[in-house]
Amino acid sequence: PLLTAPEQLTATSTGGFVTCSATTDAIRTYNSSAVQINTVSNAGATHGYGCTILSSGGVAGAWEGAGDEVVTYNSALGGATDIYSDSANMLQTPRQIIQKSNGNLLITDTVRDWLVEITITGTFVTTLGGSVLNDPYALIEIPSF
């Protein structure tokens, strides 16, 4: 079944897609016929607001709730690795997530009104925004901009 109230949808190179939902509290992968392949939930957080396909073929998810965090998975949504949590109070309400061309991850935060950039292993890089952004939800990287 498709997720209700999808928050982010990212296409795969094979015609499928990954999507996540804050109401179903899951990330799911689908093949090119829209048949569900895998699903994952996060016990430490309640809402799956962001998800993206990684250059490695895995998936990254931005989870919001009791434990705001970024988690990476393999392509079958297994092998969960919590790469970044809100211990520094930098990521209060994570929403969408993308992988930049340099391999780093960008995550929107709608309370802090900024973007948080971390490496693929979870090392904090920087924030962008604050007073110039208002509830950033969507992200797209424009190559060579």
N, C-alpha and C positions, 0 to 999 in steps of 0.2 A: 504493500500500500504506500501511496505517497504521503508525505508528511503534511500535517495541517499547519497553516500559518508559517510557511517557509520564510526564513530571515535572509538567507544567502544561498545562491546556487552557482556552482562553478562547473564548467564543462570539462570533461576528460578528453584526452587525445584520441580515444577510441569511440567517441560519440555518446558516451554515457555522461553522468553527472553526479556530483555530490551536493547534498543539501542538508540544511540544519534548521531546527525549529525551536523556538522558545516555549511553545505550548506543548509539543510532543516531547520536548527535552531529549532530543536525539540528533545524531548525525547519521545519515544513510547514504549509501552509494547505490547507483542504478546503472544498468547497462543501456545500450543504445535503443532498446525497445521499452525503456522505462520500467523494467522489472527490477525490483529491489534485490540487491546482491548481499549487502552487509548493513548492520546497524550497530550503533554504540551509544550508550548513555554514560553519564558521569555522576557517580555517587556523591562527589564532593561539591558539585555545583548543580543548579537546577535548570538553567536555560542555555541551550545551544544557539547562541546568536550568530556566531561566525564559523565558517568552514571553507577551506580552500584546498586544492590539489597542489602538492609540493613538486618541485622539479625532480625529486627522487621517486615520484610515483605514490608517495604516501599522502596523508591528509593531516592538516593542522586544524584544530578547533579552538575557538574562543568561547569559554564557558563563563557564565555569570551566575552568581547566587552566593551561597555560604562560602564558597571558595572560588573567587574570581581567578581564572587561570587560563593558560594556553597549553594545550596538550597536543603532541604529535602521535600519529598512528601509522602503521604500515598500510599498504593498499587494501588489505582485508579488514581494516579498522581494528586490528589487534596490536599488541606490542605497545600499549600506551606508555608514553613518557611525558610526565608533567615537566615541561621545560621552563615555565615561568608562572609564578604565583604572585598574589597581591601582597606579599610580605612587606614590601616597601611602600605600599599604598599608592602605587603609580597607575594601577589599572583597576578602577573601582567599578566600572560598568562596561566591560568589553563588548563590543558589537562585531562589526565585520573585520575580516582578516584577509590579507593578501601576502603573497611572497614577492618581494622585489626582484629585479633582475640580478642584483648582487647576492641573492640568497637569503637576505634578512627578511623578517616578518614585520608588517605594519598592522597595528590593531587600533581601531577607533575606540575612544572612551567618551561616553556621553555625559558623565558628571564632571570630569576634568576638562572637557571640551578640547581634547588634544588627540594626537596620534602618538602611540608608543611604538618605537622601533626596537626590536630585539634581534639577536642573531638566531640562527636555526638551533643553536644549543641552549638558548635562553639567556644569554648575557645581555643586559640592558645596554642600549646604544644611546638613545636620545628621545626627547619628546618634541613634538612640533604642534603649535597651535596655541591653546590657551585663550587669550582674548580675541583672537582672529577667527576662531571656529565656534559654532553654536550647534550643539548636539550632532556631531559628525556620525553618520550612520554608514554611508556607502563609500567605497574606495575603488579606485582604478588607477593603475600605474600607466603613465604615458611614456613609453620608451623614448629615450633621447630628448627629453624635455628639460 
